[in-house]
Amino acid sequence: MESLRRLFVSSMASLSPSSLPDEHGEPSAMTTPKTFPLLALPNEIVQQILGHLRPLELVELSLTCHRLRSHAANDLLWAAFVQENVPRPPSSPSPCHTWRELYTAHYPYWFLPRHKIWFADKATVGNGLAGQLIFARYDARLGCIEAYRLVAEIGRDHQAELWEWNPSVLIHQFRPKIRLFLDNPVIKLNLGDLSATRRLHQEVLMQRDADQRLHGIRSMLFLSRAIPNELQDATMSLWPPIIVPATNRVRNESPTMFKGEGHKPQHADQICETNFRLRKWSEFRSQGGRSSVRMGEDVLTFSTLPSDCYTPSASKPYQGIWVGDYASHGCEFLLLTQRSPKETQQQDLVVPGSPSTYLYGYDPNEDDPDDPPSTTIEAEDPPGCSGRLEAIKLTGDPHVPRGEHTWIAQDIGKGGLIRIADERNFRGARIVKSWSHIAASGFREDRYIPSQLIMISHDSLAMYWEDFGHVSFYTRVNIDDYLNLDS
């Protein structure tokens, strides 16, 4: 509201109460020669000014007088609010009659399709290691906001070949089949699902028909409230974890299952648009449906990712959402973030179990005796090949869960280069030093082991797990492929 306040303070500073317009936007009977500056402007200029206000500011403005209410109801203003939240903006407000009606129908959940990518702390009720990745979008055909799980399968053409550089290693090719699991939406907000009042506190019951078919599993969507950075400490269970880039973080544990008022926004400015929650439970009804039993209630917390941490650029071409081959665990989705050398030098966190001194940028003055010797000398780093590359699990497994590093290449530039591959399998690929994260079942006794990152292209990577004599592959996920309603 600050911009609106400044607008009216500057407009009304020289006006006496008798010079203000009446409820119809006209000068009062006690008017002076002065007129209300905002209403004295041409309608086109007023609309341009109102175009800089946010939805709640427009609502506040519409309460001042009838003329400004008419300006604030201009549907072009509300069309912009819808379209800025949808990557592929609809051309009409259908099935609603106006853009304002459409925006109001789904307020305050338009942040779901705007951020698109969401990852959860749990895959299903009670499963706190696997997590899940969902893509949210707006379906203009039905006027609903929906989100589906992204799943991947290794595929039947999982072929293997010997590695020429090390014939004792068998290389399994990786051609994942990625798709949205459209059989059961994680989120489905239909027109009319939200109540007319108390939307900040409302838990929205979803998927009524689908849940009844899927053994009575029910779910409710509700808003969350961020923990201010100054109140966060190492003892808090937060989502997302600290190693995952995030604009806001929320609590990840609650003895009341997040039912208390402190976990939900009390005012519009307390809405956390980078996190939300789903309450899920199983409901069993008696024959005839007269009574029901509710069991296994749990809450899943979702977070999004800042777009600049997964969008590739000329200087950071490896950033993005990737899918990796984890053998018996199947496919898992990763976030790859690339940090510049300057960003790397600003970090100094220790890696548990790693012979390297630092997790973020090893000590350049100390050589690790276990590192393979470099057979290639480069005068300077190739474009896009500098700094640190981190792979963080968005979905996990019983050994290394979601929200943890799966591997780290401390320097993909000349400082970490081992060699340029000349064997047929990876000819021309840069091979750099890296550390891979392993653990016993239940994420016990985790440690980092030496590995080699094989940089095939900006869309394809491989990892040589030295201790295991195994090579696994990683492929970039094209996000836009799964925002299309035909996918």
GUZATI-562376 format. One line per field, with one value per residue (C-alpha): residue number from 1; residue in three letters; x, y, z. Coordinates in nm, 3 decimals. Each point is the difference from the previous one (the first is absolute). Layout:
BEGIN
num	[NUM, ...]
residuo	[ALA, ...]
c1	[X, ...]
c2	[Y, ...]
c3	[Z, ...]
REM end
This chain:
BEGIN
num	[1, 2, 3, 4, 5, 6, 7, 8, 9, 10, 11, 12, 13, 14, 15, 16, 17, 18, 19, 20, 21, 22, 23, 24, 25, 26, 27, 28, 29, 30, 31, 32, 33, 34, 35, 36, 37, 38, 39, 40, 41, 42, 43, 44, 45, 46, 47, 48, 49, 50, 51, 52, 53, 54, 55, 56, 57, 58, 59, 60, 61, 62, 63, 64, 65, 66, 67, 68, 69, 70, 71, 72, 73, 74, 75, 76, 77, 78, 79, 80, 81, 82, 83, 84, 85, 86, 87, 88, 89, 90, 91, 92, 93, 94, 95, 96, 97, 98, 99, 100, 101, 102, 103, 104, 105, 106, 107, 108, 109, 110, 111, 112, 113, 114, 115, 116, 117, 118, 119, 120, 121, 122, 123, 124, 125, 126, 127, 128, 129, 130, 131, 132, 133, 134, 135, 136, 137, 138, 139, 140, 141, 142, 143, 144, 145, 146, 147, 148, 149, 150, 151, 152, 153, 154, 155, 156, 157, 158, 159, 160, 161, 162, 163, 164, 165, 166, 167, 168, 169, 170, 171, 172, 173, 174, 175, 176, 177, 178, 179, 180, 181, 182, 183, 184, 185, 186, 187, 188, 189, 190, 191, 192, 193, 194, 195, 196, 197, 198, 199, 200, 201, 202, 203, 204, 205, 206, 207, 208, 209, 210, 211, 212, 213, 214, 215, 216, 217, 218, 219, 220, 221, 222, 223, 224, 225, 226, 227, 228, 229, 230, 231, 232, 233, 234, 235, 236, 237, 238, 239, 240, 241, 242, 243, 244, 245, 246, 247, 248, 249, 250, 251, 252, 253, 254, 255, 256, 257, 258, 259, 260, 261, 262, 263, 264, 265, 266, 267, 268, 269, 270, 271, 272, 273, 274, 275, 276, 277, 278, 279, 280, 281, 282, 283, 284, 285, 286, 287, 288, 289, 290, 291, 292, 293, 294, 295, 296, 297, 298, 299, 300, 301, 302, 303, 304, 305, 306, 307, 308, 309, 310, 311, 312, 313, 314, 315, 316, 317, 318, 319, 320, 321, 322, 323, 324, 325, 326, 327, 328, 329, 330, 331, 332, 333, 334, 335, 336, 337, 338, 339, 340, 341, 342, 343, 344, 345, 346, 347, 348, 349, 350, 351, 352, 353, 354, 355, 356, 357, 358, 359, 360, 361, 362, 363, 364, 365, 366, 367, 368, 369, 370, 371, 372, 373, 374, 375, 376, 377, 378, 379, 380, 381, 382, 383, 384, 385, 386, 387, 388, 389, 390, 391, 392, 393, 394, 395, 396, 397, 398, 399, 400, 401, 402, 403, 404, 405, 406, 407, 408, 409, 410, 411, 412, 413, 414, 415, 416, 417, 418, 419, 420, 421, 422, 423, 424, 425, 426, 427, 428, 429, 430, 431, 432, 433, 434, 435, 436, 437, 438, 439, 440, 441, 442, 443, 444, 445, 446, 447, 448, 449, 450, 451, 452, 453, 454, 455, 456, 457, 458, 459, 460, 461, 462, 463, 464, 465, 466, 467, 468, 469, 470, 471, 472, 473, 474, 475, 476, 477, 478, 479, 480, 481, 482, 483, 484, 485, 486, 487]
residuo	[MET, GLU, SER, LEU, ARG, ARG, LEU, PHE, VAL, SER, SER, MET, ALA, SER, LEU, SER, PRO, SER, SER, LEU, PRO, ASP, GLU, HIS, GLY, GLU, PRO, SER, ALA, MET, THR, THR, PRO, LYS, THR, PHE, PRO, LEU, LEU, ALA, LEU, PRO, ASN, GLU, ILE, VAL, GLN, GLN, ILE, LEU, GLY, HIS, LEU, ARG, PRO, LEU, GLU, LEU, VAL, GLU, LEU, SER, LEU, THR, CYS, HIS, ARG, LEU, ARG, SER, HIS, ALA, ALA, ASN, ASP, LEU, LEU, TRP, ALA, ALA, PHE, VAL, GLN, GLU, ASN, VAL, PRO, ARG, PRO, PRO, SER, SER, PRO, SER, PRO, CYS, HIS, THR, TRP, ARG, GLU, LEU, TYR, THR, ALA, HIS, TYR, PRO, TYR, TRP, PHE, LEU, PRO, ARG, HIS, LYS, ILE, TRP, PHE, ALA, ASP, LYS, ALA, THR, VAL, GLY, ASN, GLY, LEU, ALA, GLY, GLN, LEU, ILE, PHE, ALA, ARG, TYR, ASP, ALA, ARG, LEU, GLY, CYS, ILE, GLU, ALA, TYR, ARG, LEU, VAL, ALA, GLU, ILE, GLY, ARG, ASP, HIS, GLN, ALA, GLU, LEU, TRP, GLU, TRP, ASN, PRO, SER, VAL, LEU, ILE, HIS, GLN, PHE, ARG, PRO, LYS, ILE, ARG, LEU, PHE, LEU, ASP, ASN, PRO, VAL, ILE, LYS, LEU, ASN, LEU, GLY, ASP, LEU, SER, ALA, THR, ARG, ARG, LEU, HIS, GLN, GLU, VAL, LEU, MET, GLN, ARG, ASP, ALA, ASP, GLN, ARG, LEU, HIS, GLY, ILE, ARG, SER, MET, LEU, PHE, LEU, SER, ARG, ALA, ILE, PRO, ASN, GLU, LEU, GLN, ASP, ALA, THR, MET, SER, LEU, TRP, PRO, PRO, ILE, ILE, VAL, PRO, ALA, THR, ASN, ARG, VAL, ARG, ASN, GLU, SER, PRO, THR, MET, PHE, LYS, GLY, GLU, GLY, HIS, LYS, PRO, GLN, HIS, ALA, ASP, GLN, ILE, CYS, GLU, THR, ASN, PHE, ARG, LEU, ARG, LYS, TRP, SER, GLU, PHE, ARG, SER, GLN, GLY, GLY, ARG, SER, SER, VAL, ARG, MET, GLY, GLU, ASP, VAL, LEU, THR, PHE, SER, THR, LEU, PRO, SER, ASP, CYS, TYR, THR, PRO, SER, ALA, SER, LYS, PRO, TYR, GLN, GLY, ILE, TRP, VAL, GLY, ASP, TYR, ALA, SER, HIS, GLY, CYS, GLU, PHE, LEU, LEU, LEU, THR, GLN, ARG, SER, PRO, LYS, GLU, THR, GLN, GLN, GLN, ASP, LEU, VAL, VAL, PRO, GLY, SER, PRO, SER, THR, TYR, LEU, TYR, GLY, TYR, ASP, PRO, ASN, GLU, ASP, ASP, PRO, ASP, ASP, PRO, PRO, SER, THR, THR, ILE, GLU, ALA, GLU, ASP, PRO, PRO, GLY, CYS, SER, GLY, ARG, LEU, GLU, ALA, ILE, LYS, LEU, THR, GLY, ASP, PRO, HIS, VAL, PRO, ARG, GLY, GLU, HIS, THR, TRP, ILE, ALA, GLN, ASP, ILE, GLY, LYS, GLY, GLY, LEU, ILE, ARG, ILE, ALA, ASP, GLU, ARG, ASN, PHE, ARG, GLY, ALA, ARG, ILE, VAL, LYS, SER, TRP, SER, HIS, ILE, ALA, ALA, SER, GLY, PHE, ARG, GLU, ASP, ARG, TYR, ILE, PRO, SER, GLN, LEU, ILE, MET, ILE, SER, HIS, ASP, SER, LEU, ALA, MET, TYR, TRP, GLU, ASP, PHE, GLY, HIS, VAL, SER, PHE, TYR, THR, ARG, VAL, ASN, ILE, ASP, ASP, TYR, LEU, ASN, LEU, ASP, SER]
c1	[0.000, 0.298, -0.023, -0.370, 0.067, 0.264, -0.233, -0.279, 0.224, 0.154, -0.340, -0.182, 0.270, -0.127, -0.369, -0.228, -0.276, -0.260, 0.177, -0.018, -0.248, -0.319, -0.093, -0.088, 0.343, -0.137, 0.102, -0.192, -0.235, 0.271, 0.256, 0.271, 0.141, 0.249, -0.090, 0.118, 0.315, -0.040, -0.359, 0.092, 0.226, -0.125, -0.138, 0.288, 0.256, -0.195, 0.001, 0.376, 0.049, -0.227, 0.197, 0.287, -0.214, -0.033, -0.339, -0.052, 0.096, -0.263, -0.258, 0.096, -0.019, -0.346, -0.132, 0.075, -0.273, -0.221, 0.210, 0.321, -0.195, -0.095, 0.364, 0.119, -0.256, 0.154, 0.041, 0.326, 0.166, -0.118, 0.097, 0.360, -0.014, -0.105, 0.238, 0.308, -0.056, -0.039, 0.300, -0.234, -0.263, -0.357, -0.162, -0.332, -0.132, -0.228, -0.163, -0.038, -0.170, 0.269, 0.372, -0.080, -0.236, 0.267, 0.275, -0.225, -0.106, 0.354, 0.142, 0.240, 0.128, 0.118, 0.358, -0.029, 0.012, 0.228, 0.281, -0.076, 0.250, -0.066, 0.173, -0.122, 0.154, -0.191, -0.107, -0.301, -0.141, 0.272, 0.276, 0.248, 0.296, -0.119, -0.177, -0.178, 0.025, -0.315, -0.074, -0.287, -0.189, -0.328, -0.248, -0.190, -0.242, -0.141, 0.103, 0.188, 0.347, 0.154, 0.329, 0.131, 0.296, 0.291, 0.111, 0.278, 0.073, 0.334, -0.160, 0.042, 0.290, 0.239, 0.309, 0.354, 0.349, 0.360, 0.189, 0.306, 0.191, -0.067, -0.127, -0.092, -0.282, -0.332, -0.184, -0.381, -0.158, -0.274, -0.306, -0.264, -0.367, -0.127, -0.368, -0.261, -0.206, -0.337, -0.207, -0.016, 0.061, 0.185, -0.186, -0.325, -0.163, -0.330, -0.209, -0.208, 0.227, 0.108, -0.239, -0.106, 0.157, 0.291, 0.208, 0.326, -0.100, -0.207, 0.123, -0.135, -0.130, 0.109, -0.033, -0.328, -0.080, 0.359, 0.057, -0.309, 0.128, 0.347, -0.095, -0.138, 0.321, -0.097, 0.203, -0.038, 0.208, 0.091, 0.232, 0.316, 0.183, 0.374, 0.250, 0.195, 0.370, 0.099, -0.208, 0.143, 0.262, 0.176, -0.239, -0.306, -0.136, -0.057, -0.119, 0.178, 0.332, 0.269, 0.206, -0.292, -0.029, -0.322, -0.163, -0.187, -0.001, -0.278, -0.013, 0.008, -0.119, -0.304, -0.152, -0.341, 0.040, 0.015, -0.352, 0.099, -0.049, 0.374, 0.056, -0.253, -0.009, -0.225, 0.031, 0.057, 0.354, 0.087, -0.076, 0.310, -0.022, 0.301, -0.139, -0.330, -0.126, -0.223, -0.179, -0.065, -0.178, -0.192, -0.373, -0.202, -0.377, -0.251, -0.245, -0.249, 0.249, -0.165, 0.323, 0.371, 0.336, 0.297, 0.345, 0.367, -0.012, 0.320, 0.108, 0.222, 0.188, 0.088, 0.251, 0.092, 0.340, 0.120, 0.004, 0.353, 0.139, -0.130, -0.003, 0.315, 0.197, 0.317, 0.211, -0.193, -0.110, -0.035, -0.264, -0.341, -0.227, 0.157, -0.093, 0.255, 0.039, 0.021, 0.001, -0.232, -0.152, -0.114, 0.002, 0.039, -0.037, 0.277, 0.063, 0.335, 0.129, 0.317, 0.192, 0.258, 0.357, -0.078, -0.309, 0.203, 0.267, -0.264, -0.097, 0.197, -0.221, 0.171, -0.092, -0.064, 0.198, 0.183, 0.381, -0.039, 0.021, -0.314, -0.335, -0.019, 0.336, 0.292, 0.322, 0.198, 0.327, -0.050, 0.001, -0.199, 0.230, -0.298, -0.090, 0.084, 0.278, -0.100, 0.117, -0.120, 0.119, -0.228, 0.108, -0.350, -0.346, -0.222, -0.324, -0.249, 0.253, 0.101, -0.099, -0.185, -0.279, -0.234, -0.264, -0.276, -0.268, -0.357, -0.116, 0.198, 0.029, 0.037, 0.375, 0.045, -0.331, -0.146, 0.154, 0.354, 0.299, 0.050, 0.334, 0.215, 0.262, 0.201, 0.164, -0.112, 0.263, 0.369, 0.054, -0.206, 0.068, 0.133, 0.004, -0.186, -0.140, 0.128, -0.171, -0.298, -0.253, 0.056, 0.229, 0.053, -0.164, 0.162, 0.061, 0.036, 0.048, -0.315, -0.133, -0.309, -0.229, -0.078, -0.167, -0.141, -0.376, -0.188, 0.268, 0.237, 0.379, -0.005, 0.331, 0.153, 0.211, 0.227, -0.156, 0.049, -0.257, -0.011, -0.132, -0.137, -0.207, -0.214, -0.292, 0.179, 0.237, 0.140, 0.155, 0.275, -0.035, 0.360, -0.056, -0.289, 0.144, -0.328, -0.102, -0.343, -0.158, -0.196, -0.225, -0.149, -0.378, -0.160, -0.246, -0.214, -0.086, -0.209, -0.183, -0.183, -0.353, 0.053, 0.297]
c2	[0.000, 0.233, 0.105, 0.077, 0.195, 0.211, 0.063, 0.134, 0.190, 0.192, 0.052, 0.118, 0.192, 0.337, -0.079, 0.093, -0.246, 0.218, -0.041, -0.381, -0.168, -0.147, -0.370, 0.048, 0.140, 0.352, 0.317, 0.041, 0.288, 0.168, -0.030, 0.251, 0.085, -0.281, -0.346, -0.345, -0.040, -0.371, 0.040, 0.310, -0.209, -0.145, -0.353, -0.142, 0.142, -0.131, -0.348, 0.018, 0.093, -0.280, -0.241, 0.031, -0.116, -0.354, -0.177, 0.079, 0.361, 0.020, -0.138, 0.261, 0.273, -0.113, 0.071, 0.374, 0.113, -0.122, 0.151, -0.164, -0.322, 0.013, 0.053, -0.287, -0.235, 0.041, -0.362, 0.068, 0.062, -0.337, -0.176, 0.103, -0.152, -0.338, 0.001, 0.088, -0.317, -0.237, -0.087, -0.052, 0.272, -0.083, 0.219, 0.031, -0.036, -0.288, -0.188, 0.313, 0.308, 0.252, -0.003, 0.145, -0.289, -0.250, 0.162, 0.015, -0.364, -0.129, 0.273, -0.041, -0.315, 0.154, -0.041, -0.375, 0.022, 0.305, -0.192, -0.322, -0.228, -0.132, -0.269, -0.163, -0.132, -0.328, -0.221, -0.145, 0.012, -0.100, -0.039, 0.271, -0.101, -0.024, 0.333, 0.088, 0.252, 0.154, 0.242, 0.247, 0.164, 0.172, -0.185, 0.269, -0.259, -0.077, 0.316, -0.204, 0.001, -0.346, -0.169, -0.345, -0.209, -0.025, -0.363, -0.171, -0.358, -0.137, -0.175, -0.342, 0.099, 0.010, -0.120, -0.050, 0.020, -0.019, 0.320, 0.016, 0.209, -0.257, -0.333, -0.121, 0.256, -0.074, 0.307, -0.013, 0.241, 0.222, 0.094, 0.097, 0.023, 0.312, 0.089, 0.161, -0.248, 0.124, -0.278, 0.177, 0.376, 0.109, 0.332, 0.085, 0.331, 0.031, 0.313, 0.034, -0.211, 0.300, 0.152, 0.362, 0.084, -0.113, -0.109, 0.052, -0.260, -0.234, -0.352, -0.083, -0.354, -0.123, -0.291, -0.119, -0.243, -0.121, -0.058, -0.214, -0.223, -0.020, -0.183, 0.299, 0.208, 0.362, 0.320, 0.365, 0.292, 0.288, 0.300, 0.031, 0.277, 0.054, 0.009, 0.330, -0.051, 0.161, -0.255, -0.307, -0.206, -0.334, -0.177, 0.066, -0.254, 0.212, -0.060, 0.028, -0.093, 0.265, -0.146, 0.049, 0.355, 0.161, 0.338, -0.110, -0.297, -0.139, -0.235, -0.367, -0.144, 0.078, -0.189, 0.137, -0.107, 0.369, 0.071, 0.294, 0.360, 0.066, -0.232, 0.176, 0.361, 0.231, 0.284, 0.011, 0.130, -0.312, -0.242, -0.198, -0.038, -0.232, -0.272, -0.175, -0.314, -0.300, -0.184, -0.362, -0.286, -0.320, -0.001, -0.318, 0.019, -0.250, -0.164, 0.267, 0.277, 0.099, -0.002, 0.019, -0.060, 0.228, -0.159, 0.063, 0.379, 0.169, 0.333, 0.046, 0.328, 0.130, 0.262, 0.155, 0.099, 0.347, -0.004, 0.139, -0.309, -0.246, 0.212, -0.057, 0.296, 0.060, 0.011, -0.277, -0.242, -0.307, 0.141, -0.162, -0.285, -0.337, -0.367, -0.261, -0.376, -0.145, -0.370, -0.199, 0.322, 0.100, 0.355, 0.300, 0.372, 0.245, 0.371, 0.096, 0.338, 0.156, 0.253, 0.237, -0.006, 0.317, -0.159, -0.312, 0.194, 0.155, -0.342, -0.205, -0.281, -0.326, -0.324, -0.280, -0.310, 0.163, 0.016, 0.343, 0.298, 0.174, -0.093, 0.329, 0.050, -0.208, 0.157, 0.074, -0.016, -0.359, -0.292, -0.312, -0.304, -0.215, 0.223, -0.140, 0.200, 0.243, -0.094, 0.322, 0.356, 0.289, 0.363, 0.121, -0.135, -0.068, 0.207, -0.123, -0.236, 0.169, 0.003, -0.272, -0.231, -0.144, -0.269, 0.009, -0.268, 0.121, -0.360, -0.253, -0.362, -0.197, 0.069, 0.368, 0.188, 0.302, 0.333, -0.141, 0.027, -0.301, 0.126, 0.313, 0.101, 0.261, 0.148, -0.086, 0.235, -0.060, -0.041, -0.319, -0.138, -0.356, -0.057, 0.040, -0.340, -0.148, -0.342, -0.078, -0.001, 0.362, 0.150, 0.374, 0.011, 0.187, -0.223, 0.185, -0.089, -0.039, -0.144, -0.225, -0.042, -0.350, -0.132, -0.311, -0.059, 0.265, 0.261, -0.139, 0.036, 0.227, 0.100, 0.128, -0.220, 0.102, -0.007, 0.147, 0.216, -0.062, 0.314, -0.134, 0.308, 0.271, -0.247, -0.323, -0.095, -0.322, -0.089, -0.257, -0.134, -0.110, -0.219, -0.183, -0.030, 0.134, 0.275, 0.164, 0.256, 0.323, 0.170, 0.350, 0.029, 0.243, 0.174, 0.152, -0.347, -0.067, 0.331, -0.071, -0.128, -0.268, -0.157]
c3	[0.000, 0.022, -0.365, 0.036, 0.319, -0.171, -0.292, 0.220, 0.239, -0.290, -0.163, 0.312, 0.189, -0.121, 0.035, 0.287, 0.102, -0.174, -0.331, -0.004, -0.235, 0.136, -0.026, -0.370, -0.085, -0.045, 0.187, 0.326, 0.067, 0.205, -0.278, -0.065, -0.343, 0.053, -0.129, 0.100, -0.221, -0.078, -0.120, -0.199, -0.224, -0.329, 0.030, -0.205, 0.244, 0.300, -0.154, -0.053, 0.365, 0.117, -0.216, 0.251, 0.294, 0.127, 0.035, 0.368, -0.060, -0.273, 0.240, 0.259, -0.263, -0.113, 0.351, -0.020, -0.242, -0.283, -0.276, 0.118, 0.055, -0.366, -0.100, 0.223, -0.157, -0.347, -0.114, -0.183, 0.337, 0.130, -0.322, 0.066, 0.350, -0.139, -0.293, 0.207, 0.202, -0.292, -0.222, -0.297, 0.057, -0.102, -0.264, 0.184, 0.358, -0.103, 0.169, 0.216, -0.139, 0.094, 0.083, 0.341, 0.070, -0.107, 0.208, 0.304, -0.038, 0.059, 0.224, 0.184, -0.177, -0.328, 0.121, -0.069, -0.384, 0.016, 0.170, -0.195, 0.176, 0.350, 0.204, 0.321, 0.317, -0.040, -0.287, 0.180, 0.349, 0.246, -0.263, 0.097, -0.219, -0.359, -0.056, -0.322, -0.283, -0.146, -0.284, 0.045, -0.285, -0.084, -0.221, -0.192, -0.140, 0.346, 0.183, 0.262, 0.156, 0.004, 0.083, -0.087, 0.111, -0.240, -0.027, -0.194, -0.097, -0.115, -0.298, -0.155, -0.228, 0.298, -0.189, 0.132, -0.149, 0.121, 0.073, -0.222, 0.254, 0.275, -0.139, 0.349, 0.007, -0.166, -0.133, -0.003, -0.247, 0.137, -0.204, 0.257, -0.083, 0.175, 0.029, 0.220, 0.199, -0.122, 0.160, 0.333, 0.042, 0.311, -0.014, -0.174, 0.082, -0.182, -0.034, 0.313, 0.224, 0.206, 0.251, -0.031, 0.338, 0.221, -0.297, 0.188, 0.259, -0.218, -0.069, -0.346, -0.052, -0.343, -0.241, 0.145, -0.281, -0.052, 0.370, 0.032, -0.280, 0.157, 0.317, 0.187, 0.009, 0.062, -0.020, 0.094, -0.124, 0.229, 0.022, 0.208, 0.182, -0.041, 0.285, -0.015, -0.069, 0.329, 0.194, -0.174, 0.180, -0.035, 0.239, -0.218, -0.241, -0.311, -0.352, -0.230, 0.166, 0.021, -0.287, -0.242, -0.144, 0.122, 0.046, 0.314, 0.234, 0.220, 0.295, -0.088, 0.333, 0.211, 0.297, -0.106, -0.365, -0.101, 0.124, 0.218, -0.112, 0.014, -0.297, -0.223, -0.123, 0.198, -0.254, -0.374, 0.041, 0.202, -0.284, -0.094, -0.377, -0.023, 0.229, 0.063, 0.171, -0.068, 0.278, -0.098, 0.171, -0.068, 0.055, 0.030, -0.018, 0.125, -0.234, -0.098, 0.084, 0.328, 0.200, -0.077, 0.164, -0.067, 0.026, -0.085, -0.014, -0.110, -0.149, -0.307, -0.033, -0.347, -0.108, -0.332, -0.138, -0.102, -0.380, -0.017, 0.174, -0.263, -0.316, -0.209, -0.130, -0.202, 0.316, 0.178, -0.275, 0.223, 0.232, -0.018, 0.104, -0.085, 0.031, 0.102, -0.012, 0.352, -0.093, 0.228, 0.139, -0.350, -0.130, 0.228, -0.075, 0.084, 0.014, -0.152, 0.113, -0.137, 0.209, -0.138, 0.138, 0.197, 0.155, 0.077, 0.190, 0.227, 0.143, 0.251, 0.128, 0.095, -0.177, 0.254, -0.092, -0.288, -0.010, -0.161, 0.232, -0.125, -0.142, -0.187, -0.167, 0.124, 0.126, -0.317, 0.193, 0.112, -0.244, 0.078, -0.038, -0.104, -0.296, -0.345, -0.170, -0.272, -0.348, -0.163, 0.054, -0.094, -0.025, 0.095, 0.069, -0.304, -0.012, 0.260, 0.160, 0.323, 0.363, 0.187, -0.116, 0.264, -0.046, 0.264, 0.014, -0.049, 0.036, 0.198, 0.110, 0.326, 0.006, -0.098, 0.031, -0.176, 0.096, 0.023, -0.232, -0.223, -0.135, -0.012, -0.256, 0.186, -0.310, -0.351, -0.143, -0.050, 0.375, 0.013, -0.347, -0.014, -0.376, -0.329, -0.098, -0.324, 0.029, -0.221, 0.287, 0.103, -0.265, 0.055, 0.345, 0.288, 0.303, 0.329, 0.366, 0.208, 0.325, 0.017, 0.299, 0.132, 0.315, 0.162, -0.006, 0.194, -0.083, 0.262, -0.003, -0.304, -0.155, -0.324, -0.223, -0.291, -0.345, -0.346, -0.176, -0.376, -0.170, -0.331, -0.092, 0.159, -0.009, 0.090, 0.284, 0.143, 0.335, 0.053, 0.355, 0.054, 0.307, -0.166, -0.351, -0.136, -0.246, 0.027, -0.233, 0.042, -0.256, 0.001, 0.037, -0.246, 0.230, -0.276, -0.132, 0.310, 0.027, -0.323, 0.061, -0.265, 0.185]
REM end
